[in-house]
């Protein structure tokens, strides 16, 4: 009897100990809920949250509303569109076909799509998986064609746009540039090789075997989805509008899932009778550039680290939805946040949730980096700069600037790329915050000739460095030079540049004109898109367009000003 009691005591003790190791205490739950405070009400959209540890859900709940029209709250079974977080499921479909020996990562694009230009012979399936193909992003192309968020287009349209691109952004394997086109094409490859739609293939080979009953590739916008959360975009601080899509493209996105279901996918990373170790080895094998540089992107997954701990993750953003699935594989700890509001930042919030549980495990390297000179005490910014020393224009990239001035005895900022302006207030020494916003910091550095040379912008860990530039004297530039109509055969679209009240504007189709920022006598910028003009005999003949995920797109001048 004593042995039996001892045995029962040990079972209870170890069971309780194991449970306690995974349990979330009151302080932790309060710290997590505080991150979502602004959404935790009945009059705004919000998110679903899941925190997984060692195969258990240690915390899950919904914040805000899944549907504002019927007052339906979010919960762990609410089904969200997860945008580009879907890419790992497209990659999984490809890897499963590789395992079945129906496909090779070395297969080239022309094997599947013979109508592509000759460059398709240089692009492999692996290039598509790793965003190193050089293929221009189709969502960016749709924007450049003048299509709006509510415009409809089909897979057939996307294919015609891509086939019509006579050039790549770069030679395959030379660079990493994120491209939705690559993953859309991977979906089309699955359709061919599996001889069924990728939606059906993934359902048969992944979702049903893993018991993911609330997950599917949404390739039919008329399909009824139980427990669906509606997507919203803010109008102002208290009002929202519906932000959904009728587009049916999948591959680069398209997954609908819930917190409860994504837990089953997370479990499969560690142990599964469905997905093998070799499968996950291929899924997490990072890409390599032609120069042998290893990139931090694998197959639909970013392989990186956060505060010294390895992470496997991917975010997503489309219409009124935002998503993040963040995994710490060595700690067997994951955070999933699926939001139904377009102003959400779930990647940052997932890091904040991780901070609540993993801060004692973080590895913070405080050693100075090699080959970096330690500044002398006289250069360590011990004094606080005056407004006069900080005012001026700072450039993020050509045409994308922040101008700081003094207005009403406060430091005032104006962003060129979205015409936003705001006061900034001092936080400490030479670090400033937007008045009323505490998650964006501006730190002024490198005082030289009584003026700071740089401003470092830190938006919740995303750091950008802007350098001081001389403000452009527009009086030295003849704005009439830019006026005219320009045509791109690759986009099959005309751009009309007009001059109204000494302001250059871009007119595409019947859209409202976009205002240009003048970069210099040969360059204009609108919404982060750079136009670099070419001249013959001092007359503009065309321009090359660079929109980040679309580079070196040629436009030729077809018509001059008709004043």
N, C-alpha and C positions, 0 to 999 in steps of 0.2 A: 504494500500500500504506500509506504514511504517513497519507494522508487517511482510509483505511478504519480504521486503528488509532485515529486521533484521533476518528473518528465513534463507534466502539465505546466508547472511553474516556468520551466525553461522555454516551452513553446510560447507561453503567454509573454514572457520577458522578451524573447527575441522577436516575436511578432510585433509587440508594442514598440520595440526599439527601431525595427524596420519602418513601421508606420510613422514614428516620430521623425525619422530622418527625412521623410518625404513630405511630412505635414507642413502646411502653411500656418504660421501663427498669426495672432491678431495684428501685431505690429506690421508684419509683412503684407497682410491683406489690406490694411489701411494705407500703407505706402503705395501699393499697386493701384488701389482705387483713386488715390490722390492724383495719379498721372492722368486719369480719365475724368476728372471732376467736371470739366466743362461739358462733357457729353452725357453725364449721368443725370438725365432729366427726361421728362415726357414731351418736350416740345422741340427736340432737335434729333437728327440722325446721330449715329455713333458707331459702335463696332461690336464684334464678338472678340473675346480674348480667351486663349488657352495657354496654360503653362504646364509643360510636361516634364516629368523627371523620372528617370529609370523605369519607363514604361507605364507610369501612372499619371493621370490628370490630377495635379495638385491644386489647381485653381482654374475655374472657367466660369465666365459669366458674360452677360451682354450689357452694353451701355447704350443709352439712348434708344431711338425707335427704328425698327425695321421698315415701318410704313407710317408716314405722318398722316395719311388720309384716313386710315382706319385705327390709328393709335395702337399699333402692334409693336411691342418692344423687341429689341434684339436679344437673342440668347444663343447658347452653344449649338443649337440646331438650325439657326437661321442660315440660309444659303446665300452666299455672296459671290459675285464675280470677282476674281482675284487677279485680273490683268496679267502682267508678265510673270507673276509667280507660277503661271501655267506652263512656262517654258520647260520646266523640269519633267513634266508629263509628256510633252512632245519628244524631248530627248529620251525619255524612258522607252517610248514606243520604238524609236530608232534603235536603241541599244538592244531591245528584245529581238528585233529583226536581225540584228547582227549576231546575237546568240543563236538564233535559229538558222544562221548561215544563209539567209535570204538577201543579205545586204552586206556591203563592206564599207568601212569608214573611208576607204581610199577610192570608192566609186566617184566618178566625176559627174558634174551637173548635166553635161550634154547627153549622158546615157539616158536620163529621164526626160529631158526637155531639149530636143534637137533644134527647136526654133530659136534658142538663145544665140546671141552673137558668139564668135569664136572663143571669147574669154571663158566660156563655160567649160572648156576642156581643161582649164587650169584650176577649177574650183572643185574641191572634194567635199564629201559629206562632213568630214571632220572640220573643214573650214567653216561650214555653215553652223555647226554645233558651237564653235568657239568664237563666233563673230569676227573671223579673220578673212572672210571671203572677199570683202571690198564691194559687195553688192549694196546699192543705195537703198535706204530705208523707205518702204512704200508709204508709211504713214506721213513721213516728211514730204514725200513726193505729192501726196494728196493735198497737203497744206500748200505746197508751192504751186499746185495747179489751181488754187483758189477755192478748193472744196471746203465747206463748213462742217462743223461737228454733226449737224443733222442731215447732211447729204448722204445718199445711199450709193454704194457701189458693190460689186460682186467679185468673187474669185477670178472670173474671166477678165474683169477690168484690171485687177492687180497684175495678173499674168501679162496682159498686153502692155502695161506700164513698164514692167521689168524687162520684157523682151525688147522694148523700144529704147532702153538705155544703151547707148553705143559704147560707153566707157564705165569703168569701175571707179570707186573712190581711190583705190590703190591696188597694187599688184597683190594677188592672193597670198596671204601669209606674212605680208610686210607689216601690218598694223592690226591693232584691235580697235574696232569701231562698232559699237552695238548696232545691230540691224534686225528690225522686226521682219524684214523680207527673208532673211536666212531661215528663220524659224517657221514662217509661213510656207516656204518652199519645202522644209523638212516634212511638214504636214502633208503636202502634196505628194511627196515621195512615199510616205507611208500608205497613202491611198493607192498608189500604183503597185507597190511591192506586196502589200497585204491583200490586195484585191478586194478591199472594203474601205469604207471611210475610216479615218483615224478615230473618229468618235466611237464607231462600233468596235474597232480594234482595241482601243484603250479600255472600253467597257468589258470586253471579253477577256483580255489578258492582264488587266491591272485592277480595275475598280471592283468587279464582281468577285474575283479571287480574294481580294483583301477585305471584302465586306464593306466597301465604301458606297453605301446605298444612296447617299445624298450628293454624289459627285458625278459629273459628266462634262464632256466637251459640248458647249452650247453652239451648235452649228445651224440652228433654226430658231430665229428670233420670235417665231410664233408659238414655240413650245411652252406648255404650261409647266411651271416649276413650283413644287410644293415648298412652302416656308421661305420663298424668295424675299430677300431684302431689296428694297428699291434704292437706287442711287440718287444722290442729291448733290447740288452745288449751292454754295451760299450766295445769296443776293446781298445781304448785309449781315450784321452781327446776330440778328434774330430771325431772319427770313431765309427760306430756301426754295429752290426750284428743282423739279425733277431733272435728272441728268442720266439718261439711259442711251442705248444705241439699238439700231435695227440691223447693224452689220453682222454678217454670219461667218466672217473669217475666223478660223482657228489655227493654232500652231504657235503663233507669237503670243496668243492669249486664248481666251474662250472657256477656261475651266470655271464651273460653278461648284462650290463645295461649302462645307460647314466646318466649324471648329471640331466637332466630334469626329467627323470623317478624316480631317487632316491628321488627327492623332494616329489613326490607323496607318497612314502613309509614313508618319514619323517612326512608328514602331517598326515598320518594315525595313528601315535603314539599319537597325541593329540585329533583327532576327526575323526571317520570313521563309516560309516554304514556297513562296511564289517568286521572290526575287533573290537571286544568288549573290554570293560574295563577289564573284567575277562581274556580275551586273553592276554592283555599286562601285567596284574598282574602276570600271570604265566610266561610269557616271561622274566620278569625282576626279578623274584624270585631267589635270589642267592642260590647257592648250599651249602650244609652243610656236613662236614666230620663226621666220626664216633664219634669223640670226641666233637661234637657239634660246632666246629669252623666254622664260616661263611666265605666262600671264596668270592672273588670278581668276580666270573664268574656265570652268570645266564644261559640262553638258547641262545647260539650263541652271547652273549653280555657280555662285561666287564662292571661291575658297579663299578665306582671308583670316583675319584675327581681330579680336576686340579686346583691348587692354591686356594683351599677352596671351589670350586664350584663342585656340583655333575655332573658326566658325565656318559653317556651310549654310548659305542663305540665298534668298532672292526676294526682291520686292516686286510690287506691281502697281500700276496706275493706269486707269482707263475710265473715261467719262466720270461718273460720280462715285467711283470705287477706288480704294487704296488698300494694299495688302503687304504683309511681310511674314515670312516664315524663317525664323532665325534659329539655327541649331548649334549647340556647343557639343560636338560629338564626344569629346574626352570626358566631359562632365555628365553626359547623357541627359542634357537639359535643353529644352526648346521653348520658344515663345512664338505663338501664332496670333497675329492681329489682322482681322479682316474688317475694314471700315466701309461704310456706305455714305461717305461724304468726301467731296472732292478736295477739301482743304486739310485733310488728315495727313499726318507724317508718321505712319506706323513703323518705319524703319528706326527712326529716332526713338519712338516710344518703346519699341521692343528692346533697344539698348538700355533704356531707363528701367524697364521691368527686370532685365538681367542684373542691373546694378543692385537691386533689392536682395537678390539671392546669391550672387556670385562675387560680390566685392571682396570677400576675404580670400578668394582664389586668384584674383587678378595679379598679373606679373607686370609691374610698372618699372621699366628700365629707366633709371635716373642718371645713368652714365652719359656724359657728353658724347655726341656722335663723332666718329672718327673724321679726321680731315676738316673739322670745323673749328675755327679759331674761337677761343673763349674770350669774350669782350672784356676790356679793362673796366674798372669801376666807373671811370669817367663816361663810359658809353652805355651804362646799364639803365638808362632812362630813370634816374633818381628824381629828376625834376618833372613837374607837370607842365606840358606845353600850353601855350596860350591859344585862344581861338585863331588869332591872326597867323600863328605858325602852322595851323592845320588847314585853314581854308585853301581851296584850290580844287583842281580836277584830277581824279585818279581813274586809271583805265584798267578794266578787267580783260578786255579784248578790244580790237578795233571797233569803235562805235558804241561800245558798251562801257559807260563811264558813270561815276558818282561824283557829283559836284557838291562840295561843302562851302557854305556861306554863313554869314552871321545875320540872323533875322530875329528881331525882338529880343535881343541880347541872349539868344540861344544859338547853338550850332545847328544849322539846317542842312539837310541833304536832299539832292535831287537825282533820281536814277533815270538815265537817258533811255533805257530799253523798254520801260513801261510807263514813263512819265509820272512815276510816283515820287512824292516828296513828303518829308516828315522831319520833325525836330528830333535831335539826339541829346541825351542827357548823360552827365558824367556818372560812371559807376566807381572807378578807382583809377587814380593817376591818369594815364592816357588811354583808358578804355571807356567807351561810351555805349549806351543802349538806345534803341529807338524808344522815344517817350511812350510809355504804356506797354512796351513789349520787352520781355526779359530773355528771349531765346536767341537774339541776334546781337553780337558784340562787334564793335569797331575799335581796333587798337592801332593808334598812330605810332610810327616808329621812324628811326633814322633821320634825326634832325641834321640838316645840312644847309648852311648859308641862311639860317633862321627860318627854315621851312622843312616840314616833315616830308620824307620821300616816299613813304609807303603807308598804306592802311591795310591791316589784316582783318578780314571779315570772318567771324566764326558763327555759323548758324548751326547750333546744336551738334558741334563736332565736325561739320563740313566746313573746311577752311579754304578760303581763297585770298590771294594776295594781289592788291591793286597798286600800281606804280603811278606816281605823280607825272602828269604830262602838262605841256603848255596848252592853254585853252586856244582853240582854233579861231583865227580871225576870218570870219566869213566874208568880210569885205574884199579879201584878196582872191575869192573864188567866184567865177562866173557860173551861177546856178543854172542859167539858161543852157549851158553846155549839156546838162544831163537830160533835158526835156526831149521826149520822143517815144516811139513805140519799138519794143524789142520782142523777138520771137525765139522760143526754144523748140526745136524739132523733137527733142527727146521728151519734153513735157507736152508738146502740142498746145502751147498756151502763149498768149501775147501779154506782155507787161507794158502798161502805159505809165510813163513818168510825167507828171504835170507840176507846174509851179503856180501856187496860189498864195497871194499875199506874202511873197518871199519865203514860202515854205514848200519844200519838195515833198510830193506825195506819190504813192504807188497805187495804181488802180488795176485790179485783176478781176476780169469778168464784170459782174454787176455788184461786187462787194464794195463795202464802204472803204474809201481810200485809207491806206496806212501812211503815217508820217515818217519820213526818213530822218535819220541822224546823219549829218555830214561828217565823214571821217577825215577826208582830205580832198584835194582837187581831183582824185581818181577813185574815190571809194565812198559808198553810202551803206548805211545799215538800217534795217527795219526788223524789229522784234528778234534781234539776235542773228539775223541773216545778213551776211556781208556780200555786197556787190562790188567787185573790183573791175573798173572800166579800162578798156583798151582804146588807144587813139591812133589815127593815121593823119599826118599833116595837121596835128593838133585838134582834130575832130573825133569825137567819140564814135566808135564803130560797133561796140558791143561790150559785154561784160561776162566775167566768170562769177558764178554764185556759189557761196559756201554756207550751208546751213547746218554744219556739224555732222549729221548723219548722211548728208548729201553734199558732195564736194565737186568743185570744178565743172559745174553744169553750165554749158555754153548758151548765151543769148546773143543774137545778132540784131543790130539796129535795122529796122525796116522802114521807119518813117521818122522824119524830124518834126520839130515844132511847127505848128500851123497857126501862128499868132495872127 
